[in-house]
Amino acid sequence: EPEVTQTPSHQVTQMGQEVILRCVPISNHLYFYWYRQILGQKVEFLVSFYNNEISEKSEIFDDQFSVERPDGSNFTLKIRSTKLEDSAMYFCASSEERLRNTEAFFGQGTRLTVV
Amino acid sequence: AQTVTQSQPEMSVQEAETVTLSCTYDTSESDYYLFWYKQPPSRQMILVIRQEAYKQQNATENRFSVNFQKAAKSFSLKISDSQLGDAAMYFCAYRRFADSGYALNFGKGTSLLVTP
C-alpha cells in the first residue's frame, strides 16, 4: 500500500540552526501539507501546497518557515533559524485532490528537538 | 475560526465492550466535513471515519460509527467490540467546505485505553 514517507524520524538541532524536514508524498497525489504537534497538544495545520505554490497557511507559518518541492518526489519544510518552541512532531500529508472529503494520508512524522 | 472540543482527555474500555468518544465543534458554516483520526503509539495519523455535513445518515466503518447531530454540533465516535489494537489517541477534526487547501482543524484528542 502506498504511504507517505518522512525523514529523518528524529532530528536534534541547536537553537538558531536551519533544519530541513523531508517528505516523499504518495506518487499520484497533487496536494501536500505540513502539520505539527507539540508534545501533549493538538495537531496544528501549518501549510498546504499545490502546483508549486502555497495554497493556504496558518498563523504559525511565519517567515521562518518555507516549503519546497525541489523535484518530482520530495516535499520539504525548512525552518531557517530554529527556536526552542519549534520542538514538536512534524507531520507531512498528501491527498489526491483537495475537494470534498478526500482523505489526507499522513506520514509517521519527524520529531524535531531544538536544544 | 472553527474550534473543535474533545472534553474527554482519557477514556477506558474493556475488550469487547463499546465506548463512545465525544466531540463538539463550533462553526457558522452549513457545509463542512468531520473526521476521526487515530494516532497509535507509532504516531502516524490514520483516518478512521469521515462524515459530510450535508448527509443526514451517520457514517459507519465496520466497528466504528458516528452519531452526527448537526443542530447540536456534535460528532461522537462509537467503537463497538473494542479490541486491544484500538488503544490509541483519537482526534476529531473539522474541515470547511472550501476549495483552498485542506486545513484540518483538530481537537486536543482523547486517549483510549483498552483493558483485557
Chai-1 contact restraints between the chains, C-beta under 6 A:
chainA,res_idxA,chainB,res_idxB,connection_type,confidence,min_distance_angstrom,max_distance_angstrom,comment,restraint_id
A,K42,B,F106,contact,1.0,0.0,6.0,A-B,restraint_1
A,K42,B,K108,contact,1.0,0.0,6.0,A-B,restraint_2
A,V43,B,F106,contact,1.0,0.0,6.0,A-B,restraint_3
A,F45,B,A103,contact,1.0,0.0,6.0,A-B,restraint_4
A,S48,B,G101,contact,1.0,0.0,6.0,A-B,restraint_5
A,S48,B,Y102,contact,1.0,0.0,6.0,A-B,restraint_6
A,S55,B,S100,contact,1.0,0.0,6.0,A-B,restraint_7
A,S55,B,G101,contact,1.0,0.0,6.0,A-B,restraint_8
A,E56,B,S100,contact,1.0,0.0,6.0,A-B,restraint_9
A,E56,B,G101,contact,1.0,0.0,6.0,A-B,restraint_10
A,E56,B,A103,contact,1.0,0.0,6.0,A-B,restraint_11
A,R98,B,Y102,contact,1.0,0.0,6.0,A-B,restraint_12
A,N101,B,Y33,contact,1.0,0.0,6.0,A-B,restraint_13
A,N101,B,R50,contact,1.0,0.0,6.0,A-B,restraint_14
A,N101,B,E52,contact,1.0,0.0,6.0,A-B,restraint_15
A,E103,B,L47,contact,1.0,0.0,6.0,A-B,restraint_16
A,A104,B,Y102,contact,1.0,0.0,6.0,A-B,restraint_17
A,F106,B,Q44,contact,1.0,0.0,6.0,A-B,restraint_18
A,F106,B,M45,contact,1.0,0.0,6.0,A-B,restraint_19
A,Q108,B,R43,contact,1.0,0.0,6.0,A-B,restraint_20
A,Q108,B,Q44,contact,1.0,0.0,6.0,A-B,restraint_21
A,G109,B,R43,contact,1.0,0.0,6.0,A-B,restraint_22
